[in-house]
Amino acid sequence: MSDLPPCPQCRSPYTYEDGNLLACPECGNEWSAQATAASDEPRTIRDANGNMLIDGDSVTVIKDLKVKGSSLVVKVGTKVRNIRLVDGDHDIDCKIDGIGPMKLKSEFVRKA
């Protein structure tokens, strides 16, 4: 088995070297080996006030947020319990009572 890192996009273990890049045959993602070394550090996600967030925290929404594709709005002060941190632009995955599963940006919440 090779000692190449798994694909950062789909976590496939079947990566291979393609010149100076690493490539994934399953999703077609290509990345540099230097970027992989830098991304091995754990990513810290912080709320609007700079407090570090972890899985299972409770947060409060600090701005009215429109729900895409519907007329619903997540109001200021809505408390969201048991968040999950994920990679990507919207880095919080949660369920909001009365709305359902959502993804939120950490810049619009504060730790409760």
Protein Blocks (a to p, Z undefined) as FASTA:
>chain_A
ZZbdcdfklopakbccehjbccdfknopacdfklmmmmmpccddddfkopacdehiacdd
fbdcddehiabdcdehiacehiaddedjblcdcddehibpcdddfklcccZZ
